[in-house]
Amino acid sequence: MDIKEYFARISYRGSPNKADLATMSDIFQHHIQAVPFENLSIHCGERIELNLEATYNKIVRKKRGGWCMENNYLLSWVLKTLGYNVTLLGGKVYVTELDAYPDEIDHLLLLVELDGKSYIVDGGFGLAYQLWQPMELISGTDQPQTPGVFRFQEESGTWYLEKVKRKQWIINPSTSTSQTVENEVCRRIYLFTLQPRDIEEFRGCNAHLQTAPDSLFVTKSICSLQTADGIRALVGWKLTEMKYNYRDNMDLVEIRILADEEIEKTLKEKFNITLDKKLVPVNSSRLSLF
């Protein structure tokens, strides 16, 4: 594994010699605009391995993306290589349809200690809830970013991440989600504690999320990528392109349903992904990802 090869993969040309907040933020921004959040392996008959060298080979050399346990595991190696103090944390992703959090951890995120402050670095959530910068770990303070206003709330040692949503101007509303979701003002994203985790603790959820029949990642094929001013996402056959804060605190959303023969070309042109095996798109869950 070569840090220069990784930098080439994300088109990062800055100086990595200073382990400060600006450098970390710059690398992070390049990562989320180059490496998709995706679970396409599951729908190509491939297994997602929880192995750093396999993840490096997949994301850096094969120019694929990954989910949280791939993106953030790789980012932890990058940041540690550059001299940052990094700790793995475990989170539980909020399930809107159940209005609840799962019993077991199902999300990997990073804690970085820098200049006496703590930051959450999470390059593995994707879609419209992907952070665009590291977030300082402080409770109850709005932290505006391009995708919207994020904030942490801490209660008895448990930290909750939420995002204040903007209104959406949907160009073709007939293909949109339910009105209830569109009118949602604040979305809970996940909770976590500051208990340090070892990568071995994620082997169970890594296996479960790619095999359980009710897993979101089994019921939906997902590929999303942050752009210079928004996000694009392919979920099943539905291609959504969102431009953040297009006007008057409103996001511009365009949705298109693709034909089977358009999928491969769209993955290449919109996400720079070429798959080794044929993708079988799936979108059998009604759960909204926006």
C-alpha positions as MATLAB code, in Angstrom:
seq = 'MDIKEYFARISYRGSPNKADLATMSDIFQHHIQAVPFENLSIHCGERIELNLEATYNKIVRKKRGGWCMENNYLLSWVLKTLGYNVTLLGGKVYVTELDAYPDEIDHLLLLVELDGKSYIVDGGFGLAYQLWQPMELISGTDQPQTPGVFRFQEESGTWYLEKVKRKQWIINPSTSTSQTVENEVCRRIYLFTLQPRDIEEFRGCNAHLQTAPDSLFVTKSICSLQTADGIRALVGWKLTEMKYNYRDNMDLVEIRILADEEIEKTLKEKFNITLDKKLVPVNSSRLSLF';
ca = [
       0.000    0.000    0.000;
       1.399    3.343   -1.101;
       0.134    6.710    0.161;
       1.194    8.392   -3.107;
      -0.890    5.902   -5.066;
      -3.853    6.726   -2.827;
      -3.319   10.466   -3.384;
      -3.316    9.874   -7.144;
      -6.583    7.939   -6.796;
      -8.308   10.899   -5.119;
      -6.481   13.537   -7.231;
      -4.921   15.106   -4.136;
      -1.917   17.293   -4.954;
      -1.470   19.185   -1.696;
       1.342   18.740    0.798;
       0.797   15.850    3.229;
       3.679   16.930    5.461;
       1.623   18.931    7.938;
      -0.786   16.906   10.092;
      -3.190   19.779   10.717;
      -6.934   20.345   10.332;
      -6.646   22.045    6.939;
      -4.707   19.133    5.428;
      -7.070   16.534    6.899;
     -10.117   18.460    5.626;
      -8.603   18.793    2.148;
      -7.782   15.085    1.881;
     -11.242   14.207    3.200;
     -12.940   16.456    0.631;
     -10.958   14.862   -2.203;
     -11.813   11.384   -0.924;
     -15.588   11.824   -0.851;
     -15.582   13.397   -4.347;
     -13.483   10.576   -5.816;
     -14.515    7.438   -3.932;
     -18.194    6.474   -4.153;
     -20.209    5.142   -1.256;
     -21.447    1.890   -2.777;
     -22.514   -1.662   -2.029;
     -22.462   -2.947   -5.605;
     -20.326   -5.966   -4.700;
     -23.309   -7.508   -2.924;
     -25.347   -7.267   -6.131;
     -22.533   -8.563   -8.346;
     -22.059  -11.801   -6.441;
     -18.906  -10.575   -4.692;
     -18.120  -10.615   -0.979;
     -17.097   -7.436    0.833;
     -13.959   -8.265    2.788;
     -13.007   -6.541    6.021;
      -9.330   -6.510    5.158;
      -7.278   -3.356    4.702;
      -5.140   -4.634    1.822;
      -8.219   -5.971    0.000;
      -9.992   -2.648    0.548;
      -6.955   -0.718   -0.693;
      -6.806   -2.880   -3.807;
     -10.524   -2.438   -4.456;
     -10.754    1.323   -3.893;
      -7.313    2.552   -4.970;
      -6.256    0.132   -7.716;
      -9.627   -0.969   -9.096;
     -11.117    2.518   -8.616;
     -14.206    1.192   -6.872;
     -15.983    2.616   -3.838;
     -17.159    0.990   -0.648;
     -19.342    1.300    2.417;
     -18.399    2.648    5.859;
     -16.226   -0.287    6.899;
     -14.184    0.103    3.707;
     -14.037    3.892    3.251;
     -13.350    4.723    6.886;
     -10.961    1.816    7.454;
      -8.938    3.053    4.480;
      -9.127    6.650    5.735;
      -7.880    5.535    9.157;
      -4.794    4.043    7.481;
      -4.263    7.230    5.439;
      -4.515    9.527    8.460;
      -2.360    7.318   10.684;
       0.267    7.156    7.930;
       0.322   10.962    7.896;
       0.765   11.154   11.682;
      -2.768   11.770   12.934;
      -4.095   10.269   16.174;
      -7.001    8.112   14.991;
      -9.447    5.904   16.923;
     -12.109    3.636   15.427;
     -15.620    4.148   16.835;
     -18.814    2.150   16.428;
     -22.178    3.704   15.609;
     -25.798    2.642   15.191;
     -27.645    4.053   12.176;
     -31.146    5.414   12.812;
     -33.888    3.472   11.019;
     -36.640    5.933   10.079;
     -39.304    3.326    9.331;
     -38.868    1.853   12.824;
     -38.111    5.164   14.585;
     -35.338    3.322   16.391;
     -31.656    2.462   16.471;
     -30.432   -1.151   16.097;
     -29.250   -3.171   19.084;
     -25.753   -3.762   17.680;
     -23.248   -1.402   16.038;
     -23.589   -1.240   12.254;
     -21.457    1.771   11.360;
     -17.717    2.488   11.522;
     -16.545    6.080   12.001;
     -13.321    7.770   13.079;
     -12.305    9.977   15.997;
      -9.258   12.173   15.380;
      -7.541   14.027   18.239;
      -5.833   17.157   16.961;
      -4.430   20.196   18.789;
      -6.419   19.464   21.932;
      -9.720   19.052   20.087;
     -11.661   16.000   18.937;
     -13.092   15.590   15.452;
     -15.390   13.041   13.887;
     -14.224   12.000   10.421;
     -16.760    9.936    8.500;
     -16.253    9.343    4.786;
     -18.523    6.328    4.718;
     -22.118    7.384    5.015;
     -22.833    8.595    1.505;
     -25.986    9.940   -0.100;
     -27.391   13.223    1.238;
     -26.161   12.643    4.805;
     -22.457   12.497    3.994;
     -20.346   14.987    5.951;
     -18.227   17.244    3.765;
     -15.761   18.247    6.486;
     -14.546   16.759    9.755;
     -16.906   17.802   12.576;
     -15.670   19.055   15.905;
     -17.035   16.889   18.698;
     -19.094   19.432   20.614;
     -22.685   19.026   21.738;
     -25.584   21.255   20.779;
     -23.727   23.503   18.343;
     -24.845   23.883   14.726;
     -22.023   23.154   12.279;
     -23.091   24.388    8.825;
     -21.644   22.577    5.827;
     -22.525   22.626    2.136;
     -24.975   19.676    2.420;
     -26.820   21.360    5.325;
     -26.503   22.039    9.045;
     -25.139   19.135   11.078;
     -24.972   18.947   14.859;
     -24.144   16.565   17.681;
     -26.276   16.090   20.772;
     -24.690   14.310   23.721;
     -26.758   12.524   26.385;
     -25.124   10.496   29.174;
     -22.098    9.579   27.076;
     -24.040    8.764   23.918;
     -23.578   11.092   20.964;
     -26.271   11.655   18.353;
     -25.634   13.093   14.878;
     -28.473   14.872   13.087;
     -28.887   17.030   10.009;
     -31.234   19.966    9.450;
     -32.613   19.531    5.956;
     -33.360   22.172    3.376;
     -36.466   22.237    1.261;
     -36.220   20.444   -2.053;
     -37.226   21.652   -5.482;
     -37.906   18.441   -7.371;
     -37.977   18.948  -11.128;
     -39.996   15.802  -11.810;
     -42.016   15.114   -8.622;
     -43.858   12.091  -10.039;
     -40.730    9.983   -9.408;
     -40.134   11.347   -5.910;
     -40.515    9.963   -2.414;
     -43.462   10.459   -0.099;
     -44.593   13.895    1.017;
     -43.866   12.942    4.628;
     -40.166   12.523    3.885;
     -40.032   15.694    1.797;
     -41.485   17.732    4.666;
     -39.066   16.298    7.219;
     -37.082   19.143    8.779;
     -34.472   17.337   10.853;
     -33.187   13.821   10.270;
     -31.460   11.706   12.879;
     -28.482    9.980   11.275;
     -26.751    7.782   13.853;
     -25.592    7.502   17.453;
     -22.193    6.468   18.786;
     -20.104    6.372   21.939;
     -16.430    7.211   22.401;
     -15.534    3.624   23.291;
     -12.477    2.707   21.184;
     -13.144   -0.177   18.814;
     -10.991   -2.741   17.089;
     -11.678   -3.673   13.469;
     -12.409   -7.236   14.613;
     -15.541   -5.939   16.362;
     -17.031   -5.090   12.953;
     -16.709   -8.548   11.400;
     -20.175   -9.559   12.602;
     -22.002   -6.558   11.144;
     -19.895   -6.668    7.966;
     -21.193  -10.197    7.363;
     -24.752   -9.507    8.546;
     -25.307   -6.378    6.436;
     -24.422   -8.163    3.205;
     -26.440  -11.336    3.879;
     -29.488  -10.595    6.065;
     -32.686  -10.502    3.962;
     -33.923   -7.351    5.733;
     -30.617   -5.482    5.443;
     -30.897   -2.164    3.600;
     -27.806   -3.129    1.624;
     -29.395   -6.380    0.472;
     -32.709   -4.756   -0.475;
     -31.097   -1.818   -2.325;
     -28.163   -1.532   -4.702;
     -26.581    1.826   -3.884;
     -23.896    3.969   -5.477;
     -23.509    7.619   -4.461;
     -20.808   10.211   -5.021;
     -20.394   13.734   -3.697;
     -19.818   16.330   -6.435;
     -18.418   19.870   -6.363;
     -21.841   21.302   -5.479;
     -24.064   18.365   -4.562;
     -24.502   14.636   -4.908;
     -25.460   12.011   -7.435;
     -26.812    8.619   -6.491;
     -27.947    5.487   -8.285;
     -30.294    3.403   -6.123;
     -31.631    0.452   -8.054;
     -32.615    1.992  -11.385;
     -33.270    5.464   -9.926;
     -30.624    8.099  -10.677;
     -30.905   11.161   -8.429;
     -28.814   14.276   -8.934;
     -28.977   16.962   -6.268;
     -27.497   20.452   -6.287;
     -27.172   21.815   -2.766;
     -28.550   25.232   -1.881;
     -29.556   25.962   -5.469;
     -31.565   28.996   -4.388;
     -33.240   30.410   -1.285;
     -32.087   27.611    1.047;
     -33.455   25.007   -1.343;
     -31.803   21.972   -2.953;
     -32.473   21.248   -6.621;
     -33.327   17.579   -7.262;
     -33.605   15.785  -10.583;
     -34.648   12.128  -10.720;
     -34.524    9.754  -13.672;
     -35.419    6.074  -13.948;
     -32.852    4.213  -16.033;
     -33.332    1.281  -18.343;
     -31.226   -1.840  -17.722;
     -28.999   -1.085  -20.693;
     -28.153    2.377  -19.268;
     -26.818    1.131  -15.919;
     -23.288    0.160  -16.955;
     -22.725    3.353  -18.947;
     -24.110    5.521  -16.103;
     -21.815    3.894  -13.541;
     -18.833    4.646  -15.779;
     -19.775    8.206  -16.738;
     -21.276    9.440  -13.452;
     -19.272    7.455  -10.868;
     -16.125    6.347  -12.751;
     -16.901    2.732  -11.850;
     -16.310   -0.281  -14.071;
     -17.483   -3.559  -12.554;
     -15.822   -6.953  -13.058;
     -19.140   -8.777  -12.851;
     -22.651   -7.929  -14.000;
     -24.728   -5.827  -11.598;
     -28.260   -6.918  -10.791;
     -29.959   -3.681   -9.617;
     -32.279   -3.935   -6.611;
     -34.598   -1.395   -4.972;
     -37.149   -3.407   -3.045;
     -37.209   -1.330    0.161;
     -39.484    1.684    0.578;
     -37.047    3.321    2.983;
     -36.060    6.804    1.785;
     -32.346    7.570    1.519;
     -32.827   11.302    1.041;
];
